[in-house]
Amino acid sequence: MFRFIHSSDLHLGKRFGNFSGDLPSRLREARHAVIGRLADHARAEGAETILLAGDTFDTETPAPDVRRQALAEMRAHAPIRFVILPGNHDSLQATQLWASLAAEAPGNVVLAVEPAPMELAPGVMLLPAPCTTRRPGRDLTLWMDAAATPEGTLRLGLAHGAIQSFSEDGVGLEVIAPDRARRAGLDYLALGDWHGAIEVDPRTRYSGTPEPDRFKHDRPGTALLVHLAGPSAPPEVTPFETARFAWRTLDLHLFGGEDPVPALAALLPEGRGRRNALVRVLASGRCALAEHAALVRAVADAAPDFAWLDLDLAGLAVDCDVEDLDRIDRAGALREAANALLAEAEDESRPATERAIARAALARLYFHAQAVTA
């Protein structure tokens, strides 16, 4: 009987350069704090081992403070053991990184850097497939099929990479055999790379990242508690939430004449959880210029409550009439600009993308004109 935590893709040290202010540092700190959250759950559930299935670090050259503080945090949770597998972001090609880790790692941190059986506990063998380069271009788990282990031993596989179309980098490298667990007689195959939790088959899973770093998967960060009752017994897998930040994409569809402000308010999460929420609102449908401006103002008013709040207006068509143009200006340069933009927006001979750009520009002009007169 063996119980362990399966996690991956911590991406410690990720810069989050697409955000500003103190948010990047908050997101980086949340990733570091995952180490403690995983250890706390392991301790509560009686698990002594945490398998990190690759991309523990975001790059092959993490800053010394990122590397050493991660090891210090792991050391603080001894005797819980952390097993670190090289992934595609922190592959074995980074010889300096793995030499530094080998020199600095405390006794409860194990580096799975060789494709050879490792004893995790009496009767439990780990078969790791460390990434040799960022894109090895071959199935690094192939060796597991012929790996000899004592009769009656639990066989655990640990790997990082794509199965079928599950490649986080979207490169379509179908390199890990989907039925590797069956071929190699594995009781469980712990995978990393895909940032959302995926069950490939009852014995093969991606844990997903414990702290999301993008809107792609639109689900809470998780890790997996895995319980193996014995050889050939099906694994019992229990996901548990680990993330501090929530990344959410919300669809706001508007109909002409609908007030967008209460529709937005009904969509956005409430309470103090907003501080740790990154939200992208995708607006679609149709609205008038006044409603468009009201929506932009409502998002701007709510934004300080959130870690990050963004409004995507690309899918929202804007209707305009002469009265709307009069609210921009009745004459002069602004009115001439508004007339020209409206003409472009309604010109069916123009490509749809150009008409959309003209509508968006007209809406922005209306918004700024109203802000000046307010």
C-alpha positions in Angstrom: 0.0 0.0 0.0 1.4 3.4 -1.0 0.0 6.9 -0.9 1.6 10.0 -2.6 0.9 13.4 -4.1 1.2 13.9 -7.9 1.9 17.4 -9.1 3.7 19.2 -11.9 4.4 22.5 -13.6 5.1 24.7 -10.7 7.1 27.0 -13.0 8.9 28.6 -10.1 10.3 32.0 -11.0 7.9 32.7 -13.9 8.1 36.4 -14.6 4.5 37.3 -15.8 5.9 40.2 -17.8 2.5 40.7 -19.4 1.2 42.3 -16.1 2.3 45.4 -14.3 2.5 46.8 -10.8 2.9 44.3 -7.9 0.8 41.6 -9.6 3.8 39.7 -11.1 5.5 39.5 -7.7 2.3 38.3 -6.1 1.9 35.6 -8.8 5.5 34.4 -8.3 5.1 34.3 -4.6 1.9 32.2 -5.0 3.8 29.7 -7.0 6.5 29.4 -4.3 3.8 29.0 -1.6 2.5 25.9 -3.5 5.4 23.9 -2.1 4.0 24.4 1.4 0.4 23.7 0.4 1.4 20.4 -1.3 3.4 19.4 1.8 0.6 20.3 4.2 -1.9 18.2 2.2 0.5 15.3 2.1 1.0 15.5 5.8 -2.7 15.6 6.5 -3.4 12.6 4.3 -0.5 10.5 5.5 1.5 10.7 2.2 5.3 10.8 2.6 6.2 11.5 -1.1 5.4 14.3 -3.5 6.2 13.6 -7.2 6.8 16.7 -9.3 6.4 15.6 -12.9 8.6 18.3 -14.6 8.8 22.1 -15.0 9.4 22.7 -11.4 11.3 25.8 -12.6 10.1 28.0 -15.4 13.5 28.2 -17.2 16.7 26.4 -17.4 18.4 29.3 -15.7 16.3 30.2 -12.7 17.7 33.0 -10.5 19.7 31.6 -7.5 17.2 33.0 -5.0 14.3 31.1 -6.8 16.3 27.8 -6.7 17.6 28.1 -3.2 14.4 29.3 -1.6 12.5 26.5 -3.2 15.0 24.0 -1.8 14.8 25.7 1.6 11.0 25.4 1.7 11.2 21.7 0.8 13.8 21.2 3.5 11.4 22.7 6.0 8.8 20.0 5.3 11.1 17.0 6.0 10.6 14.1 6.3 8.1 14.6 3.4 10.1 13.7 0.3 10.0 15.7 -2.9 11.0 13.9 -6.2 11.9 16.4 -8.9 11.8 15.3 -12.6 13.4 17.5 -15.3 10.7 18.8 -17.7 11.0 20.6 -21.0 11.4 24.0 -19.3 14.1 22.8 -16.9 15.5 19.9 -18.9 18.8 18.1 -18.3 20.3 20.3 -21.0 20.6 22.9 -18.3 23.7 21.1 -16.8 24.5 24.1 -14.5 21.0 24.0 -13.0 21.1 20.3 -12.2 24.6 20.4 -10.9 23.6 23.2 -8.5 20.5 21.3 -7.4 22.6 18.2 -6.8 25.0 20.2 -4.6 22.3 22.1 -2.7 19.4 19.7 -2.3 18.6 18.6 1.2 18.2 15.0 2.1 14.4 14.9 1.5 14.8 16.1 -2.1 15.4 13.5 -4.7 16.5 14.4 -8.3 15.0 11.9 -10.8 17.7 12.6 -13.5 18.4 9.0 -14.7 16.0 6.7 -16.7 16.6 3.9 -14.2 14.4 2.3 -11.5 14.5 4.1 -8.1 13.2 2.6 -4.9 10.7 5.0 -3.2 9.8 2.7 -0.4 9.9 -1.1 0.3 8.1 -2.7 -2.6 7.6 0.6 -4.5 9.8 1.4 -7.6 9.8 4.7 -9.5 10.6 4.6 -13.3 11.4 8.2 -14.3 11.8 9.6 -17.8 13.6 12.9 -17.4 13.5 15.4 -20.3 16.9 15.5 -21.9 16.2 18.6 -24.0 13.3 21.0 -24.4 11.9 19.0 -27.3 13.4 15.5 -27.2 11.4 14.4 -30.3 11.1 10.8 -29.0 9.2 8.8 -26.4 11.4 9.0 -23.3 9.1 6.5 -21.5 9.9 3.7 -24.0 12.5 2.2 -21.6 9.9 1.5 -19.0 8.5 -1.4 -20.9 11.7 -3.5 -20.4 12.6 -2.2 -17.0 13.0 -5.1 -14.5 11.6 -4.7 -11.0 11.1 -7.4 -8.3 8.0 -9.5 -8.5 5.0 -8.0 -6.7 6.6 -4.5 -6.7 4.5 -1.4 -7.3 5.7 0.3 -10.5 5.2 4.0 -10.8 6.1 6.0 -14.0 7.0 9.7 -13.9 7.2 11.6 -17.2 6.7 15.0 -18.8 5.4 15.6 -22.3 2.6 15.2 -24.7 0.2 12.4 -25.1 -1.9 12.6 -28.3 -2.8 16.4 -28.6 -2.1 17.2 -24.9 0.9 19.5 -25.5 0.9 22.7 -23.5 3.2 24.3 -26.0 0.8 23.4 -28.8 3.5 21.9 -31.0 1.7 18.6 -31.6 4.6 16.3 -30.6 2.7 13.1 -30.1 5.6 11.4 -28.4 4.4 9.5 -25.3 2.4 6.4 -26.1 -1.1 6.8 -24.7 -1.1 3.2 -23.5 2.4 3.4 -21.9 1.0 2.3 -18.5 -0.4 -0.9 -19.9 2.7 -1.6 -22.0 5.1 -1.1 -19.1 2.9 -2.8 -16.5 2.7 0.5 -14.5 0.4 0.8 -11.6 0.3 4.5 -12.2 1.9 6.9 -14.7 2.2 10.5 -13.3 2.5 13.0 -16.1 3.3 16.7 -16.4 3.2 19.3 -19.2 -0.6 19.8 -19.6 -1.7 22.6 -17.2 -5.2 21.2 -16.8 -5.9 18.0 -14.9 -6.6 15.2 -17.4 -7.4 11.5 -16.9 -5.9 9.7 -19.9 -6.9 6.3 -18.5 -7.5 5.0 -15.0 -3.7 4.6 -14.5 -2.5 7.6 -16.4 -3.1 11.2 -15.4 -1.9 14.7 -15.9 -2.1 16.5 -12.5 -2.3 20.0 -14.0 -0.5 22.9 -12.6 -1.2 23.6 -8.9 -1.2 27.4 -9.6 -2.7 28.4 -13.0 -0.7 30.9 -15.0 -3.0 31.6 -18.0 -6.7 31.6 -19.0 -6.3 28.6 -21.3 -7.7 26.0 -19.0 -10.2 28.1 -17.0 -10.3 25.8 -14.0 -8.9 25.8 -10.4 -5.3 24.7 -9.9 -5.2 21.2 -8.5 -2.9 18.4 -7.5 -3.7 14.7 -7.1 -3.7 12.4 -4.0 -3.0 8.9 -5.3 -3.5 5.8 -3.2 -2.3 2.4 -4.4 -3.7 -0.6 -2.4 -1.3 -3.0 -4.1 0.0 -4.3 -7.4 -2.7 -4.5 -10.1 -5.2 -2.8 -7.9 -6.8 0.3 -9.5 -5.4 3.6 -8.2 -7.7 5.7 -6.0 -7.1 9.3 -7.2 -8.5 12.3 -5.3 -8.0 15.8 -6.8 -7.6 18.7 -4.3 -7.5 22.4 -5.0 -4.2 24.2 -4.4 -4.4 27.6 -6.1 -4.3 31.0 -4.5 -5.3 32.8 -7.7 -8.3 32.1 -9.9 -8.1 32.8 -13.6 -11.5 33.1 -15.2 -12.9 33.9 -18.6 -16.5 35.2 -18.4 -18.8 35.5 -21.5 -21.1 38.6 -21.5 -23.6 38.5 -24.3 -25.6 41.7 -24.8 -28.8 42.4 -26.8 -29.6 45.8 -28.2 -31.3 48.0 -25.6 -30.0 45.9 -22.7 -28.4 47.7 -19.8 -24.9 46.2 -19.6 -24.1 47.4 -16.1 -26.4 45.0 -14.1 -25.5 42.2 -16.6 -21.9 42.7 -15.8 -22.5 42.9 -12.1 -24.4 39.6 -12.2 -21.5 38.0 -14.0 -18.5 39.1 -11.9 -17.6 37.2 -8.7 -18.4 38.9 -5.4 -16.5 39.4 -2.1 -12.9 39.7 -1.1 -12.0 36.8 -3.4 -11.8 39.4 -6.2 -8.3 40.4 -4.9 -7.0 37.0 -6.0 -9.0 36.8 -9.2 -7.8 37.5 -12.7 -10.9 37.9 -14.9 -11.3 38.4 -18.6 -14.7 39.5 -19.8 -15.5 38.6 -23.4 -18.3 40.9 -24.6 -20.4 39.8 -27.6 -23.8 40.6 -29.2 -24.9 44.2 -30.0 -25.3 47.4 -28.1 -25.7 51.1 -28.6 -22.9 53.6 -28.2 -24.2 54.8 -24.9 -24.4 51.2 -23.6 -20.9 50.5 -24.9 -19.6 53.5 -22.9 -21.5 52.5 -19.8 -19.9 49.0 -20.0 -16.4 50.4 -20.3 -17.0 52.7 -17.3 -18.4 49.8 -15.2 -15.4 47.6 -15.9 -13.0 50.5 -15.1 -15.0 51.1 -11.8 -14.7 47.4 -10.8 -11.1 46.9 -11.8 -9.4 48.0 -8.6 -11.3 45.3 -6.7 -9.5 42.6 -8.8 -6.0 41.3 -9.2 -6.6 42.0 -12.9 -9.8 42.7 -14.8 -9.9 43.1 -18.6 -12.7 43.7 -21.1 -12.4 42.3 -24.6 -14.8 44.1 -26.9 -13.8 42.5 -30.2 -17.0 40.4 -30.4 -19.4 43.3 -29.5 -21.0 45.1 -32.4 -21.9 48.7 -31.8 -25.0 50.4 -33.3 -25.0 54.1 -33.9 -27.5 56.8 -35.0 -27.5 60.5 -35.6 -28.4 61.3 -32.0 -25.3 59.4 -30.9 -23.1 61.5 -33.2 -24.7 64.7 -31.9 -23.6 63.6 -28.4 -20.0 63.5 -29.7 -20.3 67.0 -31.3 -22.7 68.8 -33.6 -20.0 70.3 -35.8 -16.3 70.7 -36.1 -13.4 68.2 -36.4 -14.9 65.7 -33.9 -18.1 65.5 -35.8 -16.3 65.1 -39.1 -14.2 62.3 -37.6 -17.4 60.6 -36.2 -19.1 60.9 -39.6 -16.1 59.3 -41.3 -15.9 56.4 -38.9 -19.6 55.7 -39.1 -19.4 55.7 -42.9 -16.6 53.2 -42.8 -18.4 51.1 -40.2 -21.5 50.8 -42.5 -19.6 50.4 -45.8 -20.4 46.8 -46.8 -17.7 47.0 -49.5 -15.1 47.1 -46.8 -13.7 43.9 -45.2 -15.4 42.9 -41.9 -12.2 43.5 -39.9 -12.0 47.1 -41.2 -15.7 47.8 -40.3 -15.1 46.4 -36.8 -12.0 48.6 -36.3 -14.1 51.6 -37.4 -16.9 50.7 -35.0 -14.4 50.3 -32.1 -12.8 53.7 -32.9 -16.2 55.3 -33.0 -17.1 53.8 -29.7 -13.8 55.1 -28.2 -14.4 58.6 -29.6 -17.9 58.6 -28.1 -16.6 57.4 -24.7 -13.9 60.1 -24.5 -16.4 62.8 -25.7 -18.8 61.8 -22.9 -16.0 61.8 -20.3 -15.0 65.4 -21.3 -18.6 66.7 -21.0 -19.3 64.7 -17.7 
